[in-house]
Amino acid sequence: MTKTALVTGGTRGIGRAISLSLKDAGYTVVANYAGNDEAAKAFTGETGIATYKWSVADADACAAGIAKVEAEVGPIDILINNAGITRDGFMHKMETEQWNAVIDTNLSSLFYMTKPVLEGMRARGFGRVVNISSINGQAGQLGQTNYSAAKAGVHGFTKALAQEVARKGITVNTIAPGYINTDMVAAVPEKVLEGIISKIPVGRLGEADEIAQAILYLCGPNSGFITGSCLSINGGQHMF
């Protein structure tokens, strides 16, 4: 039976590449998105991948969304916690809303999304959870105390949950991308982008497909002995 994968933030950027790679590998893929209905509709029309709209920062919405997906598509065997936002600002100027929005979307969402699928994974004796962190959750980044704190928390979540579910055939791992060639990075001013690339030993930005291919391996049948790990994909910019 084909396994079902749910990718949060799965219609754009890295999430889009993940969704497409999983589909191409033969998985049934569902992509969650938060707000851009037009982009989601275009994505489904182009790829045939079903999309479901809810905020991963809302616990009740996650529970309801997952229940709908499982009723309409089937049990979720693979969960990719990819959705994330930034609300940058120096700490002394940061508003509480900026802090809470990033923590809720980038960290609390892992609890909201993962808990509802765990019992099914445990009962079936198989599950793959891959959480997307960031180089800035490892090295920190000025103007991103909220984002860096949330992404660092992803690592702790991964390591603890991996120990809880390992004997049930469920693996939990983290990918920590560096600077990837997405629309968000492309919007960075050219001079700033040149400075970023100058600090990457391989001399270029990463590609979303490079992240997706690593996730594809972690979701596969031959990755069962890898759990609680973090794979840094950053061109050597930060060796952690």
LUMKEMI-719372 format. One record per residue (C-alpha): residue number from 1; residue in one letter; y, x, z. Coordinates in Angstrom, 1 decimal. Each point is the difference from the previous one (the first is absolute). Example, Ala and Ser with C-alpha at 12.3 -4.5 7.8 and 13.67 -1.06 7.14 Angstrom:
<fipa num="1" residu="a" y="-4.5" x="12.3" z="7.8"/>
<fipa num="2" residu="s" y="3.4" x="1.4" z="-0.7"/>
//
This chain:
<fipa num="1" residu="m" y="0.0" x="0.0" z="0.0"/>
<fipa num="2" residu="t" y="3.5" x="1.3" z="-0.9"/>
<fipa num="3" residu="k" y="2.0" x="1.0" z="3.0"/>
<fipa num="4" residu="t" y="3.4" x="-1.5" z="0.6"/>
<fipa num="5" residu="a" y="3.1" x="2.2" z="0.7"/>
<fipa num="6" residu="l" y="3.3" x="-1.1" z="1.4"/>
<fipa num="7" residu="v" y="3.1" x="2.2" z="-0.6"/>
<fipa num="8" residu="t" y="3.2" x="-0.8" z="1.8"/>
<fipa num="9" residu="g" y="3.1" x="0.8" z="-1.9"/>
<fipa num="10" residu="g" y="-2.4" x="0.1" z="-2.9"/>
<fipa num="11" residu="t" y="2.1" x="-0.9" z="-3.0"/>
<fipa num="12" residu="r" y="2.5" x="2.9" z="-0.3"/>
<fipa num="13" residu="g" y="0.1" x="3.7" z="0.4"/>
<fipa num="14" residu="i" y="-2.9" x="1.7" z="1.8"/>
<fipa num="15" residu="g" y="-1.4" x="-3.4" z="0.8"/>
<fipa num="16" residu="r" y="-0.2" x="-1.0" z="-3.7"/>
<fipa num="17" residu="a" y="-1.8" x="3.2" z="-0.8"/>
<fipa num="18" residu="i" y="-2.5" x="-0.6" z="2.8"/>
<fipa num="19" residu="s" y="-0.6" x="-3.6" z="-1.1"/>
<fipa num="20" residu="l" y="-0.6" x="1.1" z="-3.6"/>
<fipa num="21" residu="s" y="-2.3" x="2.9" z="0.9"/>
<fipa num="22" residu="l" y="-2.2" x="-2.3" z="2.2"/>
<fipa num="23" residu="k" y="-0.2" x="-2.6" z="-2.7"/>
<fipa num="24" residu="d" y="-0.9" x="2.6" z="-2.6"/>
<fipa num="25" residu="a" y="-2.8" x="1.2" z="2.3"/>
<fipa num="26" residu="g" y="-1.5" x="-3.5" z="0.1"/>
<fipa num="27" residu="y" y="1.3" x="-1.4" z="3.2"/>
<fipa num="28" residu="t" y="1.5" x="-3.5" z="0.3"/>
<fipa num="29" residu="v" y="3.6" x="0.7" z="0.9"/>
<fipa num="30" residu="v" y="2.6" x="-2.2" z="1.7"/>
<fipa num="31" residu="a" y="3.6" x="1.2" z="0.4"/>
<fipa num="32" residu="n" y="2.3" x="-1.1" z="2.7"/>
<fipa num="33" residu="y" y="3.8" x="0.0" z="-0.4"/>
<fipa num="34" residu="a" y="3.0" x="-0.9" z="2.1"/>
<fipa num="35" residu="g" y="2.8" x="-1.4" z="-2.1"/>
<fipa num="36" residu="n" y="0.3" x="0.8" z="-3.7"/>
<fipa num="37" residu="d" y="-1.6" x="-3.0" z="-1.7"/>
<fipa num="38" residu="e" y="1.0" x="1.0" z="-3.5"/>
<fipa num="39" residu="a" y="-1.5" x="3.5" z="0.3"/>
<fipa num="40" residu="a" y="-3.2" x="-1.5" z="1.5"/>
<fipa num="41" residu="k" y="-0.3" x="-2.6" z="-2.8"/>
<fipa num="42" residu="a" y="0.4" x="2.7" z="-2.6"/>
<fipa num="43" residu="f" y="-2.5" x="2.2" z="1.8"/>
<fipa num="44" residu="t" y="-2.7" x="-2.7" z="0.0"/>
<fipa num="45" residu="g" y="0.7" x="-0.8" z="-3.6"/>
<fipa num="46" residu="e" y="-0.4" x="3.6" z="-1.0"/>
<fipa num="47" residu="t" y="-2.9" x="1.0" z="2.1"/>
<fipa num="48" residu="g" y="-1.9" x="-3.2" z="0.9"/>
<fipa num="49" residu="i" y="0.2" x="0.9" z="3.7"/>
<fipa num="50" residu="a" y="0.7" x="-3.0" z="2.2"/>
<fipa num="51" residu="t" y="3.1" x="0.3" z="2.3"/>
<fipa num="52" residu="y" y="0.7" x="-1.6" z="3.3"/>
<fipa num="53" residu="k" y="3.3" x="-0.2" z="1.7"/>
<fipa num="54" residu="w" y="0.6" x="0.6" z="3.7"/>
<fipa num="55" residu="s" y="1.8" x="2.4" z="2.4"/>
<fipa num="56" residu="v" y="-2.2" x="2.6" z="1.5"/>
<fipa num="57" residu="a" y="2.5" x="0.1" z="2.9"/>
<fipa num="58" residu="d" y="-1.0" x="-3.5" z="1.1"/>
<fipa num="59" residu="a" y="-3.3" x="-0.3" z="1.9"/>
<fipa num="60" residu="d" y="-0.5" x="-3.7" z="-0.7"/>
<fipa num="61" residu="a" y="0.8" x="0.4" z="-3.7"/>
<fipa num="62" residu="c" y="-2.6" x="2.9" z="-0.3"/>
<fipa num="63" residu="a" y="-2.7" x="-2.1" z="1.7"/>
<fipa num="64" residu="a" y="0.8" x="-3.0" z="-2.3"/>
<fipa num="65" residu="g" y="0.2" x="2.2" z="-3.1"/>
<fipa num="66" residu="i" y="-3.3" x="1.7" z="0.6"/>
<fipa num="67" residu="a" y="-1.7" x="-3.3" z="0.7"/>
<fipa num="68" residu="k" y="1.3" x="-1.3" z="-3.3"/>
<fipa num="69" residu="v" y="-1.2" x="3.1" z="-1.9"/>
<fipa num="70" residu="e" y="-3.4" x="-0.1" z="1.5"/>
<fipa num="71" residu="a" y="-0.4" x="-3.8" z="-0.7"/>
<fipa num="72" residu="e" y="1.1" x="0.4" z="-3.6"/>
<fipa num="73" residu="v" y="-1.3" x="3.4" z="-0.9"/>
<fipa num="74" residu="g" y="-2.6" x="1.1" z="2.5"/>
<fipa num="75" residu="p" y="-0.4" x="2.2" z="3.1"/>
<fipa num="76" residu="i" y="2.2" x="3.1" z="0.1"/>
<fipa num="77" residu="d" y="-2.0" x="3.2" z="0.0"/>
<fipa num="78" residu="i" y="2.8" x="2.4" z="-0.6"/>
<fipa num="79" residu="l" y="3.5" x="-0.1" z="1.5"/>
<fipa num="80" residu="i" y="2.8" x="2.3" z="-1.2"/>
<fipa num="81" residu="n" y="3.0" x="-0.2" z="2.3"/>
<fipa num="82" residu="n" y="2.6" x="1.3" z="-2.4"/>
<fipa num="83" residu="a" y="3.1" x="-2.3" z="0.5"/>
<fipa num="84" residu="g" y="3.0" x="1.8" z="1.5"/>
<fipa num="85" residu="i" y="3.8" x="-0.1" z="0.1"/>
<fipa num="86" residu="t" y="2.8" x="2.3" z="0.9"/>
<fipa num="87" residu="r" y="3.2" x="-0.8" z="2.0"/>
<fipa num="88" residu="d" y="1.5" x="3.5" z="0.2"/>
<fipa num="89" residu="g" y="2.8" x="1.1" z="2.3"/>
<fipa num="90" residu="f" y="0.8" x="2.6" z="2.6"/>
<fipa num="91" residu="m" y="-1.3" x="-1.0" z="3.5"/>
<fipa num="92" residu="h" y="3.5" x="-0.3" z="1.5"/>
<fipa num="93" residu="k" y="1.0" x="-2.5" z="-2.6"/>
<fipa num="94" residu="m" y="-3.4" x="-1.8" z="-0.4"/>
<fipa num="95" residu="e" y="0.0" x="-3.7" z="0.8"/>
<fipa num="96" residu="t" y="-2.9" x="-1.6" z="1.9"/>
<fipa num="97" residu="e" y="-0.8" x="-2.1" z="-3.1"/>
<fipa num="98" residu="q" y="-0.5" x="3.2" z="-2.0"/>
<fipa num="99" residu="w" y="-2.4" x="1.3" z="2.5"/>
<fipa num="100" residu="n" y="-2.0" x="-3.2" z="0.5"/>
<fipa num="101" residu="a" y="-0.2" x="-0.8" z="-3.7"/>
<fipa num="102" residu="v" y="-1.6" x="3.4" z="-0.8"/>
<fipa num="103" residu="i" y="-2.3" x="0.1" z="3.0"/>
<fipa num="104" residu="d" y="-1.2" x="-3.5" z="-0.7"/>
<fipa num="105" residu="t" y="-0.6" x="0.5" z="-3.7"/>
<fipa num="106" residu="n" y="-1.3" x="3.5" z="0.0"/>
<fipa num="107" residu="l" y="-2.0" x="0.1" z="3.3"/>
<fipa num="108" residu="s" y="-0.6" x="-3.3" z="1.6"/>
<fipa num="109" residu="s" y="-1.2" x="-1.3" z="-3.3"/>
<fipa num="110" residu="l" y="-3.1" x="2.1" z="0.3"/>
<fipa num="111" residu="f" y="-1.0" x="-2.0" z="3.0"/>
<fipa num="112" residu="y" y="1.0" x="-3.3" z="-1.5"/>
<fipa num="113" residu="m" y="-1.9" x="0.7" z="-3.3"/>
<fipa num="114" residu="t" y="-3.1" x="1.9" z="1.3"/>
<fipa num="115" residu="k" y="-1.0" x="-2.1" z="3.0"/>
<fipa num="116" residu="p" y="-0.7" x="-3.2" z="-2.1"/>
<fipa num="117" residu="v" y="-2.4" x="1.9" z="-2.3"/>
<fipa num="118" residu="l" y="-1.9" x="2.1" z="2.5"/>
<fipa num="119" residu="e" y="-2.5" x="-2.6" z="1.3"/>
<fipa num="120" residu="g" y="-1.2" x="-0.7" z="-3.6"/>
<fipa num="121" residu="m" y="-0.3" x="3.7" z="-0.7"/>
<fipa num="122" residu="r" y="-1.9" x="0.5" z="3.2"/>
<fipa num="123" residu="a" y="-2.4" x="-2.9" z="-0.8"/>
<fipa num="124" residu="r" y="-0.7" x="1.4" z="-3.5"/>
<fipa num="125" residu="g" y="-0.4" x="3.6" z="1.2"/>
<fipa num="126" residu="f" y="2.6" x="1.3" z="-2.5"/>
<fipa num="127" residu="g" y="3.7" x="0.4" z="-0.2"/>
<fipa num="128" residu="r" y="2.7" x="2.4" z="-1.2"/>
<fipa num="129" residu="v" y="3.5" x="0.1" z="1.4"/>
<fipa num="130" residu="v" y="2.5" x="2.4" z="-1.4"/>
<fipa num="131" residu="n" y="3.5" x="0.3" z="1.5"/>
<fipa num="132" residu="i" y="2.9" x="1.5" z="-1.9"/>
<fipa num="133" residu="s" y="2.2" x="2.2" z="2.1"/>
<fipa num="134" residu="s" y="2.4" x="2.6" z="-1.2"/>
<fipa num="135" residu="i" y="1.0" x="3.7" z="0.1"/>
<fipa num="136" residu="n" y="2.9" x="-1.2" z="2.1"/>
<fipa num="137" residu="g" y="-2.4" x="-1.3" z="2.6"/>
<fipa num="138" residu="q" y="-1.3" x="3.6" z="0.3"/>
<fipa num="139" residu="a" y="3.1" x="2.1" z="-0.3"/>
<fipa num="140" residu="g" y="2.7" x="-2.5" z="0.9"/>
<fipa num="141" residu="q" y="3.1" x="-0.6" z="-2.0"/>
<fipa num="142" residu="l" y="3.7" x="-0.2" z="1.0"/>
<fipa num="143" residu="g" y="1.3" x="-3.5" z="-0.3"/>
<fipa num="144" residu="q" y="-3.5" x="-1.5" z="0.4"/>
<fipa num="145" residu="t" y="-0.8" x="-0.1" z="3.6"/>
<fipa num="146" residu="n" y="-1.3" x="-3.6" z="-0.5"/>
<fipa num="147" residu="y" y="-2.0" x="0.9" z="-3.1"/>
<fipa num="148" residu="s" y="-1.4" x="3.3" z="1.3"/>
<fipa num="149" residu="a" y="-1.0" x="-1.7" z="3.3"/>
<fipa num="150" residu="a" y="-1.8" x="-2.8" z="-1.8"/>
<fipa num="151" residu="k" y="-1.8" x="2.3" z="-2.4"/>
<fipa num="152" residu="a" y="-1.0" x="2.4" z="2.8"/>
<fipa num="153" residu="g" y="-1.4" x="-3.1" z="1.8"/>
<fipa num="154" residu="v" y="-2.2" x="-0.7" z="-3.0"/>
<fipa num="155" residu="h" y="-2.0" x="3.2" z="0.8"/>
<fipa num="156" residu="g" y="-0.6" x="-1.0" z="3.6"/>
<fipa num="157" residu="f" y="-1.1" x="-3.5" z="-1.1"/>
<fipa num="158" residu="t" y="-2.4" x="1.5" z="-2.5"/>
<fipa num="159" residu="k" y="-1.6" x="2.5" z="2.4"/>
<fipa num="160" residu="a" y="-0.6" x="-2.6" z="2.7"/>
<fipa num="161" residu="l" y="-1.3" x="-2.8" z="-2.1"/>
<fipa num="162" residu="a" y="-2.3" x="2.4" z="-1.9"/>
<fipa num="163" residu="q" y="-1.8" x="0.8" z="3.2"/>
<fipa num="164" residu="e" y="-0.3" x="-3.7" z="0.9"/>
<fipa num="165" residu="v" y="-1.7" x="-1.1" z="-3.3"/>
<fipa num="166" residu="a" y="-1.8" x="3.0" z="-1.2"/>
<fipa num="167" residu="r" y="-3.5" x="-1.2" z="1.0"/>
<fipa num="168" residu="k" y="0.6" x="-3.2" z="-1.9"/>
<fipa num="169" residu="g" y="0.2" x="1.7" z="-3.4"/>
<fipa num="170" residu="i" y="3.8" x="-0.3" z="-0.1"/>
<fipa num="171" residu="t" y="2.2" x="3.0" z="-0.7"/>
<fipa num="172" residu="v" y="3.7" x="0.3" z="0.7"/>
<fipa num="173" residu="n" y="2.1" x="2.7" z="-1.6"/>
<fipa num="174" residu="t" y="3.6" x="0.9" z="-0.8"/>
<fipa num="175" residu="i" y="1.7" x="1.3" z="-3.1"/>
<fipa num="176" residu="a" y="3.3" x="1.8" z="0.6"/>
<fipa num="177" residu="p" y="1.8" x="0.3" z="-3.4"/>
<fipa num="178" residu="g" y="2.9" x="2.3" z="-0.5"/>
<fipa num="179" residu="y" y="2.7" x="-0.7" z="-2.6"/>
<fipa num="180" residu="i" y="-1.5" x="-2.1" z="-2.8"/>
<fipa num="181" residu="n" y="1.4" x="-0.9" z="-3.3"/>
<fipa num="182" residu="t" y="0.8" x="-3.7" z="0.6"/>
<fipa num="183" residu="d" y="3.0" x="-2.2" z="-0.7"/>
<fipa num="184" residu="m" y="1.3" x="0.7" z="3.6"/>
<fipa num="185" residu="v" y="-0.1" x="3.7" z="-0.4"/>
<fipa num="186" residu="a" y="1.4" x="-0.2" z="-3.6"/>
<fipa num="187" residu="a" y="3.1" x="-1.7" z="1.5"/>
<fipa num="188" residu="v" y="0.8" x="3.1" z="2.1"/>
<fipa num="189" residu="p" y="3.1" x="1.9" z="-1.4"/>
<fipa num="190" residu="e" y="-1.1" x="2.8" z="-2.4"/>
<fipa num="191" residu="k" y="1.5" x="2.8" z="2.1"/>
<fipa num="192" residu="v" y="-1.8" x="-1.3" z="3.1"/>
<fipa num="193" residu="l" y="-3.3" x="-0.4" z="-2.0"/>
<fipa num="194" residu="e" y="0.3" x="3.6" z="-1.3"/>
<fipa num="195" residu="g" y="0.3" x="1.2" z="3.6"/>
<fipa num="196" residu="i" y="-3.1" x="-2.0" z="1.0"/>
<fipa num="197" residu="i" y="-2.1" x="1.4" z="-2.8"/>
<fipa num="198" residu="s" y="1.2" x="3.6" z="0.7"/>
<fipa num="199" residu="k" y="-1.8" x="-0.3" z="3.4"/>
<fipa num="200" residu="i" y="-3.3" x="-1.2" z="-1.5"/>
<fipa num="201" residu="p" y="-2.3" x="3.0" z="-0.7"/>
<fipa num="202" residu="v" y="-1.6" x="-1.5" z="-3.0"/>
<fipa num="203" residu="g" y="3.4" x="-0.6" z="-1.5"/>
<fipa num="204" residu="r" y="-0.1" x="-3.7" z="-0.8"/>
<fipa num="205" residu="l" y="-0.2" x="-3.5" z="1.4"/>
<fipa num="206" residu="g" y="-3.3" x="-1.5" z="0.6"/>
<fipa num="207" residu="e" y="-1.3" x="-2.9" z="-2.2"/>
<fipa num="208" residu="a" y="-1.0" x="-3.4" z="1.4"/>
<fipa num="209" residu="d" y="-3.4" x="0.3" z="-1.8"/>
<fipa num="210" residu="e" y="-0.7" x="3.2" z="2.1"/>
<fipa num="211" residu="i" y="0.3" x="-2.1" z="3.1"/>
<fipa num="212" residu="a" y="-2.1" x="-2.8" z="-1.5"/>
<fipa num="213" residu="q" y="-2.9" x="2.3" z="-1.0"/>
<fipa num="214" residu="a" y="-0.2" x="1.4" z="3.6"/>
<fipa num="215" residu="i" y="-0.2" x="-3.5" z="1.4"/>
<fipa num="216" residu="l" y="-2.6" x="-0.9" z="-2.6"/>
<fipa num="217" residu="y" y="-2.3" x="2.7" z="1.4"/>
<fipa num="218" residu="l" y="0.7" x="-1.1" z="3.6"/>
<fipa num="219" residu="c" y="-1.0" x="-3.5" z="-0.9"/>
<fipa num="220" residu="g" y="-3.2" x="0.9" z="-1.7"/>
<fipa num="221" residu="p" y="-3.6" x="0.2" z="1.2"/>
<fipa num="222" residu="n" y="-0.1" x="3.8" z="0.3"/>
<fipa num="223" residu="s" y="2.8" x="0.2" z="2.5"/>
<fipa num="224" residu="g" y="-1.8" x="-1.4" z="3.0"/>
<fipa num="225" residu="f" y="0.2" x="3.2" z="2.0"/>
<fipa num="226" residu="i" y="3.8" x="0.2" z="-0.3"/>
<fipa num="227" residu="t" y="1.8" x="-1.9" z="2.7"/>
<fipa num="228" residu="g" y="2.9" x="0.5" z="2.2"/>
<fipa num="229" residu="s" y="1.4" x="2.5" z="-2.5"/>
<fipa num="230" residu="c" y="3.4" x="0.5" z="-1.6"/>
<fipa num="231" residu="l" y="0.2" x="1.3" z="-3.6"/>
<fipa num="232" residu="s" y="3.4" x="1.5" z="-0.7"/>
<fipa num="233" residu="i" y="1.0" x="-0.2" z="-3.6"/>
<fipa num="234" residu="n" y="3.4" x="1.7" z="-0.2"/>
<fipa num="235" residu="g" y="-0.3" x="3.0" z="-2.4"/>
<fipa num="236" residu="g" y="-0.1" x="2.4" z="2.9"/>
<fipa num="237" residu="q" y="3.4" x="-1.0" z="1.3"/>
<fipa num="238" residu="h" y="-1.4" x="-0.5" z="3.6"/>
<fipa num="239" residu="m" y="-3.3" x="1.4" z="1.0"/>
<fipa num="240" residu="f" y="-1.2" x="-2.1" z="3.0"/>
//
